[in-house]
Amino acid sequence: MNPHRSGDNVVTQALKIDPTGIYDDDLLFGVLGVSGSVLANARREGSLRFVRKGRRVLYLGEWILAWLEAESGKEDRNEHGRGE
């Protein structure tokens, strides 16, 4: 069992993303529990920066953190109406 999977609703330790680290889809799934389709949608929308190297899609840690912070802001605005 992966304790970080979103379906388990269990986190046994704090998650830390190194801003200078390099991540791929598999690593993000393992660390954050987000599916490939969520990542693909974020890339298509332009909300998650990435670079392709051959067939691999890579992300810098700072790009992931910026994406998570932006997503957090969207959730806050949705909870409070129009963000007012």
C-alpha positions in Angstrom: 0.0 0.0 0.0 1.3 3.5 -0.9 0.5 5.7 2.0 0.5 8.8 -0.2 -2.2 7.7 -2.6 -5.1 10.0 -2.6 -7.6 7.2 -2.4 -6.1 6.0 0.9 -6.5 9.4 2.6 -3.5 8.6 4.7 -0.2 10.5 4.9 2.3 8.9 7.2 5.0 11.5 6.8 5.4 15.1 5.6 6.0 15.4 1.8 8.9 17.5 0.7 9.6 18.5 -2.9 13.1 19.8 -3.5 12.8 23.0 -5.6 16.0 22.1 -7.4 15.0 18.4 -7.9 13.9 16.9 -11.2 10.7 14.9 -11.3 8.8 12.8 -13.9 5.2 11.7 -13.9 6.0 8.4 -12.1 7.7 10.2 -9.3 4.9 12.7 -8.9 2.4 9.9 -8.8 4.5 8.2 -6.1 5.0 11.4 -4.1 1.7 13.3 -4.6 -0.6 10.5 -5.7 -1.8 12.5 -8.7 -2.7 10.6 -11.9 -1.2 11.0 -15.3 -4.4 12.6 -16.5 -4.3 15.3 -13.9 -0.7 16.1 -14.9 -1.6 16.0 -18.6 -4.5 18.4 -18.0 -2.3 20.8 -16.0 0.3 20.8 -18.8 -2.4 21.4 -21.5 -3.9 24.3 -19.5 -0.4 25.8 -19.1 -0.6 25.7 -15.3 2.2 23.2 -14.9 5.5 23.9 -16.6 7.4 21.0 -18.0 10.1 20.0 -20.5 10.2 17.0 -22.8 13.4 15.0 -23.1 12.7 12.2 -25.6 9.6 10.5 -24.4 9.9 11.6 -20.8 8.1 14.6 -19.4 10.2 16.3 -16.7 9.4 18.9 -14.1 11.6 21.1 -11.8 10.6 21.0 -8.2 10.0 24.7 -8.2 7.5 24.4 -11.1 5.6 21.7 -9.1 5.5 23.9 -6.0 4.3 26.9 -8.0 1.6 24.7 -9.6 0.5 23.4 -6.1 0.4 26.9 -4.7 -1.7 28.2 -7.7 -4.1 25.2 -7.3 -4.4 26.0 -3.6 -5.4 29.6 -4.4 -8.1 28.3 -6.9 -9.6 26.1 -4.2 -9.6 29.0 -1.7 -11.4 31.2 -4.3 -13.9 28.5 -5.0 -14.7 28.0 -1.3 -15.3 31.8 -0.9 -17.2 32.5 -4.0 -15.4 34.8 -6.5 -12.4 35.3 -4.3 -13.8 38.4 -2.6 
